[in-house]
């Protein structure tokens, strides 16, 4: 297994985790804003 390949998989999975966390943060912010409106 090449080192570059493993590094690419780790970086891609890490970026996916970051995107998922960002999506959850955005959803939470929208829920808080929506709750304050009501």
C-alpha positions in Angstrom: 0.0 0.0 0.0 1.5 3.3 -1.1 2.0 6.0 1.6 0.5 8.7 -0.7 -2.7 6.6 -1.2 -3.2 6.1 2.6 -2.6 9.8 3.2 -5.1 10.7 0.5 -7.8 8.5 2.1 -7.1 9.9 5.5 -7.3 13.5 4.3 -10.5 12.8 2.3 -12.2 11.1 5.2 -11.1 14.0 7.5 -12.5 16.6 5.1 -15.8 14.6 5.0 -15.9 14.7 8.8 -15.3 18.4 8.8 -18.1 18.9 6.2 -20.5 16.8 8.3 -19.7 18.8 11.5 -20.2 22.0 9.6 -23.6 20.8 8.3 -24.7 19.9 11.8 -23.5 23.3 13.1 -25.5 25.1 10.4 -28.6 23.1 11.1 -28.3 23.9 14.8 -27.9 27.6 14.1 -30.9 27.6 11.9 -33.0 25.8 14.5 -31.9 28.3 17.2 -32.8 31.2 14.8 -36.2 29.6 13.9 -36.9 29.0 17.6 -36.2 32.6 18.5 -38.6 33.8 15.7 -41.4 31.7 17.2 
